[in-house]
Amino acid sequence: MQAKTERTSGSHVPLRTCVVCRGRFEKGLLTRYVCPATATTGAGLVRDTDNRTPGRGFYHCQSEACGRKFPAFAGWRKKCKGEENVQTQGA
């Protein structure tokens, strides 16, 4: 039986996945976008500059390639209740 490793307070770092390259990174190193607050026609994902906006988040890493490909990411439509437009605001 293995002994539990003790954690010091503050040692946990949340990991998130880039929706473009599927790489796993520390949450603070990623750019977060959230579903629009209301299901308005033409609304796209909204950049979450402080990483605290409530709602379903989508992350992309800092690579230029992922930044260019992110606006074409269409997987958010199902998670955001079928929004039509894939424009990213605040990019």
Phi, psi and omega per residue, in radians:
M1 nan 2.325 -3.120
Q2 -1.505 2.526 3.082
A3 -1.388 2.550 3.095
K4 -1.200 2.424 3.042
T5 -1.474 2.375 -3.103
E6 -1.452 2.402 3.077
R7 -1.754 2.427 2.999
T8 -1.566 2.644 -3.102
S9 -1.069 2.408 3.122
G10 1.465 0.136 -3.093
S11 -1.492 -0.288 -3.121
H12 -1.351 2.250 3.084
V13 -2.107 2.048 -3.125
P14 -1.162 2.445 3.100
L15 -1.914 2.500 3.090
R16 -2.326 2.802 -3.100
T17 -1.864 2.325 3.038
C18 -1.228 2.221 -3.087
V19 -1.268 -0.211 -3.138
V20 -1.611 -1.030 -3.071
C21 -1.653 -0.141 -3.139
R22 1.145 0.298 3.075
G23 -1.351 2.646 3.118
R24 -1.795 2.276 -3.074
F25 -2.415 2.835 3.023
E26 -1.113 2.484 -3.056
K27 -0.955 -0.680 -3.089
G28 -1.196 -0.271 -3.122
L29 -1.603 -0.035 -3.069
L30 -1.876 2.737 3.031
T31 -1.675 2.263 -3.061
R32 -1.887 2.407 3.021
Y33 -2.160 2.570 -3.142
V34 -2.147 2.782 3.056
C35 -1.113 2.594 3.090
P36 -1.081 2.587 -3.088
A37 -1.127 -0.613 3.118
T38 -2.156 2.658 -3.127
A39 -1.471 1.206 3.134
T40 -1.610 2.540 3.129
T41 -1.116 2.303 3.112
G42 1.539 -0.108 3.130
A43 -1.329 2.440 3.106
G44 -2.055 -2.995 3.088
L45 -1.111 2.575 -3.095
V46 -2.014 2.278 3.133
R47 -1.173 2.328 3.132
D48 -1.782 1.616 -3.023
T49 -1.204 -0.500 -3.124
D50 -1.809 0.070 3.124
N51 0.977 0.566 -3.120
R52 -2.284 -0.029 -3.118
T53 -1.146 2.271 3.131
P54 -1.191 2.626 3.104
G55 2.154 3.025 -3.109
R56 -1.179 2.221 -3.108
G57 -1.898 2.624 3.067
F58 -2.242 2.350 -3.024
Y59 -2.068 2.550 2.925
H60 -2.334 2.602 -3.065
C61 -1.376 -3.095 -3.040
Q62 -1.496 -0.005 -3.129
S63 -1.198 2.525 -3.141
E64 -1.079 -0.673 -3.125
A65 -1.060 -0.774 3.135
C66 -1.179 -0.646 3.086
G67 -1.083 -0.671 3.124
R68 -1.275 -0.637 -3.069
K69 -1.452 -0.342 -3.056
F70 -1.006 -0.736 3.139
P71 -1.043 -0.414 3.113
A72 -1.501 -0.125 3.122
F73 -1.120 2.063 -3.047
A74 -1.854 -0.054 -3.080
G75 -1.125 -0.311 -3.103
W76 -1.269 -0.356 -3.070
R77 -1.009 -0.784 3.134
K78 -1.166 -0.682 -3.107
K79 -1.262 -0.438 -3.127
C80 -1.793 0.530 3.052
K81 1.076 0.679 2.971
G82 1.369 0.469 3.083
E83 -0.966 2.531 -3.019
E84 -1.507 -0.707 -2.945
N85 -1.684 2.354 -3.081
V86 -1.739 0.292 3.125
Q87 -1.184 2.424 3.039
T88 -1.767 2.296 -3.103
Q89 -1.771 2.488 3.080
G90 1.410 0.252 -3.140
A91 -1.345 nan nan
